[in-house]
């Protein structure tokens, strides 16, 4: 059950990250009368920069920069692979939130754990999970399916969530499928990097380079850092700081969980950020959320997802 506790902390922190990202995207700024969109690259950059303390913490624990030279060549090979994958992952995460309400966008990651079951075995990182763990993974996914149900849109049609997903495919489905492919491959690589180093250095280097440096350079080249100065300064700065702190801290808890569970199981537990994000969204963005869903089904789906997390935790706690 240790992994469940660690990833619950991750889920709460990431729900704060999701909802803060949505608030930043709702900020208003204008250029010659035209409304500006908050730069996605700056959001990615701030999130990735928030993992820098993980790197510094790891180096402090292991005696400084010399620790890097002690890491095996295998670590750097796995790290290179997951960095490349995370460049695409960062794009899908933020783009989904830009195009959807928070309670829908957060579900963009829900297919990745299923893919990770096969990739973890294929890459030789884990054995295939037991039936109990697999049942937990699919129970979590089932809960997220229920979260999409909305009687006001489709009545009692059980295919309603599927219909809604297809209608919103340009805002959600394509990003979900992209994340399933890229994140499904990166999850076992992330675990292997943690096993070869620790819970701070592995996610810190991965996300600082792929989210922070890559999209920081992109933001500089496209003028996004200048554009962001047009938005309300205090709310922008506070939002970006919260993004970095929540995102960076969450990654350390997730990485430590890999030491106690299958990679695919941790990936499934991570999806518990969805129920927490739904709660924040319905409390803070009620008007937007009422148009897209039904709060009762959001809550029921959350309970089902938590039941799946318990099954996963009992498998290897």
N, C-alpha and C positions, 0 to 999 in steps of 0.2 A: 504493500500500500504506500510505500515511500514515494514511488513514482507519481501516484495520484496526487499526493500533497504538493509535490514540487510543481507539477503541471497545473494544478489549481491556482497556484500563485502566478504562474505564467499567464493563465487564462484571464485572471483579473487585470493584470498589468496590460495585457494586449487589448483587452476590451477598452481600457482607458486610451490606448494608442489609437484604436479604430475610431472611437467617438471624437477624440481630439482632432484627428485628421478630417473628419466630416465638418467639424466646426470651422476649421481653417478654410475649407473649401466653400463655406457659406459666407465668408467675409466678403465685403463689397469694396471694390475700387474701380475707378473709371479713368479712361484715357481718351480725351477729346469726345466725351459723351458715350463712349463704348464701354460696356461692362467687361472687366478683366476677370479671367479665371485664375485662381490661386495656382502658382506654378507647381506642378506635380514633382518636378525634379528637385525642388527645394525640400519638399516633404520627404522624399527618398534620402536626400543628402543628410538632413537633420536626424532621421532615424538611424542611418548607418553611423553617423558621427557619435551617436549615443552609445555605441558599443566600444568606443576607445577605452573607457575605464576598465572594461573586462580584460583587455590586452595588458594594460598597466598593472592591474591587480595580479594577473598571472605571472608577469615578469618579476614582480616584487616577491611573490611567494617562492619563486624558483631561483632567486639570486641575480636577477637582472637579464640583460639582453643576451648574455652568453647561453641562456637556456635555449634560445632559438637554434644555435649551432648543434645542440645535443639531440635535436629531434631527428628521427630517421627520415631517409629520403622518401619512404612510403607516405609519410605525413604530407609532405609538400605535393606529392602527386594527387592524393585524395583532395587536398585543399584546393589545388588549381581547378579540379573538376567541379567542385561545389561552388566556387566563386563564379565560374562561367554560368552555371545554372541559375545562381541567385541574381544575376543581372536581369535575366528574363523574369524571374519570380517577383522581383521588386516592381517591375513594370506592370505585371498583371494585378498585384495587390492594390496598388494605388489607382490604377485605371478603373478597376471595378467599383471602388468607392466613389470615384468621380461621377460615374454614370448611374449609380443606383442609390436608393435609400440605404441607410446603415444596416438595417436588419436583414436586407437581402445581400448586400455586398459582402458582409462578413462570411457568408456561406460559400464564397468562391473557392475556399480551400478544402471543401468537404470530400472531394474525390481523391485527394492525394494519398490518404492512408491506405486505401484499397490498392492503389498501384504500388505503394511501398511494401506491401506484403510480398509481392513477387520480386521486386528489385532487390530487397534486402537479402532474400535467398539467392538470387542470381549473382549478386556481387560477393557472396560468401561472408556477409556481415552477421546474419542471423540464420537460425533454422526457421522452418515454417512455424508460425504460431500454433498453439493448441486450439481445439475447437472452442474452448471457453473464451480465449482471447479474440478469436475470429467473430464469435457471437457478440462480444462486447463492441468490436469495431463496427459491425453492421447495425447494432442497436443504436450507437451514437449517430450513425448516418440516417437511420430511420427517424430518430428524434429530430434531426435537422430537416428531414422531409416534411414532418408534421408542422414544423415552424412555418412552412410556406403555405399551409392551408388557410384559405380565406373564404368563408361562406358568403360574404357580401359580394364576392366576385363570381364564384362558381357554384353557389348553393351547396348541395350535398354531393356533388360530383367528386369522387375520389381521385379522379385523374386531374383535378384542378391544379395541384402543385406542378405537375408535369406540363400542363398547358401554360401555366404562368411562366415557367422556366423557358419554354420554347418561345413564347411571345417576347420575353425579355432577353433572348439569346444574344442580341447585339450589345446588351448592357452587362450580361452576366455569364451566359453559358460558354461562350468562346473563351473567356478568361478562366473559367473553371476547368475547362478541358486542357487549356494550356498549362495551368498550374498542376493539374493531375500528372501531366507528362514530366514537367520540369521538377516539381517538388517531389514527385514520386521517386525520381532518380536521385535527387539531392539528399533525401532523408537518410538513406543508409550511408552515404558518403559523409554526412555530418556526424553520424554516430561514430564512424571509423576514425574521423579526425579527433573527436573527443577521447576515444580510447587511446590514441597515440600521443595525446598531449593532456589537456584538462578542460574543465567546463568553462574556463575563461578565455583561454587563448584561441581555441578552435572556433567558437562562434564569433569571437571578437574580430579575428583576422578575416574570416569569411565575409562578414557583413560590413565591416569597416571599408574593405576594398570594393565589394560588389555594390553596396548601397551608397556608402559615403563617398569614396573617391571617384568611382565611375560616374555617378549621377551628380557629384559636385562639379566635375569637369564639364559634364553636359549642361548643367545649369549656368556655369560661367560662359560657355560658348554661345548659348542661346539668349543670354541677357536676363535670365530668370532672377538672379540676385538683385539686379537693378529693379526689375518689375515688382518684386516683393516689397520694396520700399514704398510703393504706392498704397499699400494696405495699412490699416490701423496699427501703429507701431507697437503699442503695449500688448494688444491681444495677439499680434503676430509673433512677437518674441516669446511671450509666455507659452503660447501654443507649441512653438517649435522646441522649446526647452522641455515641456512635458512629453512631447513626442519622443525626443531622444532618451530621456530618463526612463520612461516606461518601456520603450522598445529594447533598449540596451540591457536593463536589469532583467527583463523577462527572458532574454536569450540565455543568461547564465543559469536560471532555474531549469529551463528546458534541457540544456546541455547536460546538467547533472542527472536529470531523469534517465538519460540514455544508459547510465551505469546500472540501472535497476530493471530495465524493461526492454523488450524488442523495439526496434526502431519504428516498425509499423504501429505498435501499440502506443508509443509516445506520440506519434503523429496523430493518432485518433484522439487521444486525450487532449491534445492541443486544440482540437476543434471545440472544446468547451468554452473557448473565448466567444463563440457565437451566442450562447444564451446570455452571458453577461453583457455583451454588446447590445443585444435585443432589449434587455432591461434598461440600460442607459438610454437607448434610443427612444423607448416609449416614455421614459420619464422626462427627457430633455428635448426631444424632437417629435412630440406627440402628433402635431398636425400633419407632418409629412408621413409619419408611420401609419396613421389611421387610413390613409388612402390605399396603402399597399398591403395591409394584412390585418389579422385579428389577434388581439392581445392574448385571449384565452388559449388559442392554439400555439402561440409563441411560448406560453408558460408550460403547457403540456409537453411540447416538443423538448423544452429544456429539461424537464423531469426525466423524460425517456433518455435523453443524452447522458444525464448524470448516472442513470442506471447502467448504461453501457460502460461508463467509466469505472463503475464499481466492479463489473465483471472483469474488465481488463486488469484492474488492480489485484483482484483475487487470484488471477492466473499466475502472477509472479511478483508477489509483494515483499 
